[in-house]
Amino acid sequence: MAGATVAPVAEAPLDADALGMGREEMRRLGYWVVDSVVEHVASVASKPAIQARLPGDLLDWIGATLPVEGADALESLELLRDVVLENMQHGDHPRYFARVPGPSSFTGIVGDWIATGFNAITASWAGGSGPTTVELVVIEWLRTLLGMPAGTEGVLASGGSMANLLGLLVGSRERGHGVVYLSDQTHASITRDLLAIGFTPECVRVLSTDATCELSPDALRRSIEQDRSNGEVPILLVGNGGTTNTGTVDPLDALADIASDEGMWFHVDAAYGGPAALCEPGRARLAGLERADSVVLDPHKWLFQPYDIGCVLVRHPGALERTFSMSPEYLLDANRLSGEVDMRNRTLELTRPARALKLWLTLRVHGVERIASAIQRGIDLAETAESILSNDPRWIVVTPAQLGIVTFVGAGARDGDHAGAAAAVAERGFAAVTSTTLHGRSVLRLCTINPRTTEDDLQGTLDVLAEELARVSAG
Ligand SMILES: *Cc1c(COP(=O)(O)O)cnc(C)c1O
């Protein structure tokens, strides 16, 4: 199991000329980093949820002079910790409700560190058989958790945007040229991905949604019918497995039926909501997801991983390699899980990190049940927020709590006031909340997927937000 041994040789130099350090120095810096991160994780709630500075100030503090001679390592690390890393969003803060939080777990953090420390690579089997196996295992776990059929393959990517790009590219290679359908609630990265892989705007149908924010199967059928009568070929359908705006899930079962009737590739963007399938209400909500041809999820959102890690799953064995293989003569093994896989042939990356290690460690250490209850907690928190909002005359709920997201407006607030109030709350540092636009109307939005968030955090944030909204509306 330990593999080959090597006869003892003199150790390679660890001196500064070889860009090395002695063991003591490595430990001194490494432990300092560990202590700083532990302190951050433990005390993040008492810091601002988000902080930004003026470009000129940051440049002054950080400095832009090319360092010809070296500087002190610890002093440089302090500059990173105390200036650089202070001025950003803390997606792991319990009152960070903006966009999509990044409540990374410590297991995910140390999993990432050990992969980085060993400079693990997952380009080829020969060069990374261990880390590749972990990636294949993690993909198999994700497939199982989403209920996709055996034989489904996948690959990790830097995030949802890139994973969507891979899935859409495979779909268009498998189905040829034609028209793609998506709703007006689909994430902006999908449209960008489609244009990047060669779709022209004339081939992209953006279907309007109603107050439910769901893609309507009837509207889809009508649009397809019209395109067919104009001689166009429908090839791709994009469904949402939890929109970023409102957490809405499209009627995936009905969409899967239409895609199969029409011979279209069905891609589901579950970058945000996919992990909700681990718990009962999420699984029920996402029914039909398992019928997709390709599914994207983002473990760096709701699977508690530090950036970056996204994933695409493709139900058709060999389809990823047909699209991305750089060695077309490569044999497609019958047994994809136990065979030798060169991950570079499933994606556009050649040199790629071992992103799977952190997720593998997190799942292995906590187990699916604990992770599922952490996800369930995020779903429950949004429901708690919704009930606080509906019992407070200062607020009106716009879309109910869905997969950890609730949207609302101030009673009597003008459209433009929400963004100002959200900015004022961020300025105070107490919490981070953002506004978004739904069907032309501005709304406030909470995304509550951090399991460390408490009910007091929700109540406190809504109180501060109401205060700032009243101030903005009066001013
Ligand atoms: C976040 C998100 C994306 C983009 O993912 P990145 O990891 O930010 O690239 C795509 N789709 C949805 C639904 C998302 O929530």
The ligand as a Tripos MOL2 file, in Angstrom:
@<TRIPOS>MOLECULE
LIG
   15    15     1     0     0
SMALL
NO_CHARGES

@<TRIPOS>ATOM
      1 C1        -23.6330   31.3010   -8.5550 C.3       1 LIG1
      2 C2        -24.4030   30.7850   -9.6960 C.ar      1 LIG1
      3 C3        -23.7980   30.5810  -10.9530 C.ar      1 LIG1
      4 C4        -22.3740   30.9650  -11.2160 C.3       1 LIG1
      5 O1        -21.4920   30.2170  -10.4180 O.3       1 LIG1
      6 P1        -20.0150   30.7460  -10.0870 P.3       1 LIG1
      7 O2        -19.5020   29.7120   -9.1630 O.co2     1 LIG1
      8 O3        -20.1960   32.0890   -9.4340 O.co2     1 LIG1
      9 O4        -19.2690   30.8420  -11.3540 O.co2     1 LIG1
     10 C5        -24.5640   30.0400  -11.9620 C.ar      1 LIG1
     11 N1        -25.8590   29.7270  -11.7520 N.ar      1 LIG1
     12 C6        -26.4740   29.9240  -10.5640 C.ar      1 LIG1
     13 C7        -27.9150   29.5480  -10.4110 C.3       1 LIG1
     14 C8        -25.7600   30.4650   -9.4950 C.ar      1 LIG1
     15 O5        -26.3750   30.6740   -8.3240 O.3       1 LIG1
@<TRIPOS>BOND
     1     1     2 1
     2     2     3 ar
     3     2    14 ar
     4     3     4 1
     5     3    10 ar
     6     4     5 1
     7     5     6 1
     8     6     7 2
     9     6     8 1
    10     6     9 1
    11    10    11 ar
    12    11    12 ar
    13    12    13 1
    14    12    14 ar
    15    14    15 1
@<TRIPOS>SUBSTRUCTURE
     1 LIG1         1 GROUP 0 **** ****
